[in-house]
Amino acid sequence: MTTFVIFIQAISELLKELPENSKKKEEDIYLGSFSLKAIKESYLVIEKPPQFIIKTYKFGYETDNPSFIFLRHRIFLEPDSGSIKETFYTLNLENSKKFFKENLSGHGQILFAADDPEPALGDLRTDRRVHFPHKIHHRHR
């Protein structure tokens, strides 16, 4: 689960970094038919209206766990972190994000082309399935 949310965060950051998205709000940036805001609300974090300053994360650790503080501030880029305790585990979190960003960024223009209604990333998710067609024969009595 941790790997998945870090992957989604890396995609989110890369989408926002694309030149065509630089001045757009998250609700105006799309990956396929889903806005970046909807993706983040489904998998990462919900911000409570009307000020949007209270955040509820979809995934995390116990509140007093140093890994949760690290996840919120270094991975999800939440500001005002104060001091963050780094451990071998938090180093793995950081390396995971770095890995995804490096591997996705080289393909960013291909994966996230604004004029493509169905980006290649969707293909990665759906076209790797293997289907085994078979027939079910009914016996008639």
C-alpha positions as CSV (number, residue, x, y, z in Angstrom):
1,M,0.0,0.0,0.0
2,T,2.8,2.4,0.8
3,T,4.4,1.8,-2.6
4,F,1.1,2.5,-4.3
5,V,0.5,5.9,-2.6
6,I,4.1,7.0,-3.3
7,F,3.6,6.0,-6.9
8,I,0.3,8.1,-7.1
9,Q,2.1,11.0,-5.4
10,A,4.9,10.8,-8.0
11,I,2.4,10.9,-10.8
12,S,0.6,13.8,-9.2
13,E,3.8,15.8,-9.0
14,L,4.9,15.0,-12.6
15,L,1.5,16.0,-13.9
16,K,1.7,19.4,-12.1
17,E,5.2,19.9,-13.5
18,L,4.2,19.6,-17.2
19,P,4.4,23.0,-18.9
20,E,0.8,22.8,-20.0
21,N,-0.3,22.3,-16.4
22,S,1.9,24.9,-14.7
23,K,-0.9,27.5,-14.2
24,K,-3.8,25.0,-13.7
25,K,-5.5,24.0,-10.5
26,E,-5.7,20.3,-9.6
27,E,-9.3,20.1,-10.7
28,D,-8.3,21.3,-14.2
29,I,-5.5,18.8,-14.7
30,Y,-6.6,15.5,-16.1
31,L,-5.2,12.0,-16.4
32,G,-7.5,10.2,-18.8
33,S,-11.0,11.1,-17.6
34,F,-10.1,11.8,-14.0
35,S,-9.0,15.1,-12.6
36,L,-5.9,15.2,-10.5
37,K,-8.0,16.4,-7.6
38,A,-10.3,13.4,-7.9
39,I,-7.3,11.0,-8.0
40,K,-5.7,12.6,-5.0
41,E,-9.0,12.5,-3.1
42,S,-9.6,8.8,-4.0
43,Y,-6.1,7.6,-3.1
44,L,-4.1,10.1,-1.1
45,V,-5.8,12.9,0.9
46,I,-9.0,14.8,1.4
47,E,-8.9,18.4,2.4
48,K,-11.8,19.6,4.5
49,P,-13.7,22.7,3.1
50,P,-14.1,25.6,3.3
51,Q,-10.5,26.6,4.1
52,F,-9.0,23.3,3.0
53,I,-6.4,23.4,5.8
54,I,-7.5,20.2,7.6
55,K,-6.2,17.1,5.7
56,T,-7.3,13.5,6.2
57,Y,-4.8,11.0,4.6
58,K,-6.2,7.8,3.1
59,F,-3.0,6.0,4.2
60,G,-0.7,6.6,7.0
61,Y,0.8,5.3,10.2
62,E,0.0,6.0,13.9
63,T,0.0,9.7,14.6
64,D,3.2,9.6,16.8
65,N,5.1,7.5,14.3
66,P,8.1,9.3,12.8
67,S,7.4,7.5,9.5
68,F,4.0,9.2,9.3
69,I,5.5,12.7,9.8
70,F,8.1,11.8,7.1
71,L,5.4,10.5,4.7
72,R,3.3,13.7,5.1
73,H,6.1,16.2,4.7
74,R,8.7,14.6,2.5
75,I,6.6,12.4,0.4
76,F,3.2,14.2,0.2
77,L,4.9,17.6,0.4
78,E,2.8,19.0,3.3
79,P,4.5,22.2,4.5
80,D,5.6,23.2,8.1
81,S,7.3,19.9,9.0
82,G,9.5,21.1,11.8
83,S,12.2,18.5,12.5
84,I,11.8,15.1,10.9
85,K,13.4,12.0,12.3
86,E,15.0,9.9,9.6
87,T,15.4,6.2,9.9
88,F,16.3,3.3,7.6
89,Y,12.6,2.9,6.8
90,T,12.1,6.6,5.9
91,L,15.1,6.4,3.6
92,N,13.3,3.6,1.8
93,L,10.2,5.8,1.4
94,E,12.4,8.6,0.0
95,N,14.2,6.2,-2.4
96,S,10.8,4.8,-3.6
97,K,9.6,8.3,-4.5
98,K,12.9,9.1,-6.2
99,F,12.7,5.8,-8.2
100,F,9.2,6.5,-9.4
101,K,9.9,10.1,-10.3
102,E,13.1,9.2,-12.2
103,N,11.5,6.4,-14.1
104,L,8.3,8.3,-14.9
105,S,9.9,11.6,-15.7
106,G,11.7,10.3,-18.8
107,H,8.4,9.2,-20.2
108,G,6.3,12.1,-18.9
109,Q,5.5,13.7,-22.3
110,I,4.5,10.2,-23.6
111,L,2.5,9.1,-20.6
112,F,0.8,12.4,-19.9
113,A,0.3,14.0,-23.3
114,A,-2.4,16.6,-22.9
115,D,-3.9,15.9,-26.4
116,D,-4.2,12.2,-25.8
117,P,-7.7,11.3,-24.4
118,E,-6.4,8.0,-23.1
119,P,-2.8,8.3,-21.8
120,A,-0.3,5.5,-22.1
121,L,-0.4,5.1,-18.3
122,G,-4.0,3.8,-18.6
123,D,-2.7,1.3,-21.2
124,L,-0.1,0.1,-18.6
125,R,-2.9,-0.6,-16.2
126,T,-5.4,-2.3,-18.5
127,D,-3.6,-3.9,-21.3
128,R,-1.5,-6.3,-19.3
129,R,-4.4,-8.5,-18.3
130,V,-4.5,-12.0,-19.7
131,H,-7.9,-13.4,-20.7
132,F,-8.6,-17.1,-20.8
133,P,-11.7,-17.6,-22.8
134,H,-13.6,-20.8,-22.1
135,K,-17.0,-22.2,-22.7
136,I,-19.2,-23.7,-20.1
137,H,-21.3,-26.6,-21.4
138,H,-24.6,-27.3,-19.8
139,R,-25.8,-30.9,-19.6
140,H,-29.5,-31.2,-20.4
141,R,-31.4,-33.8,-18.5
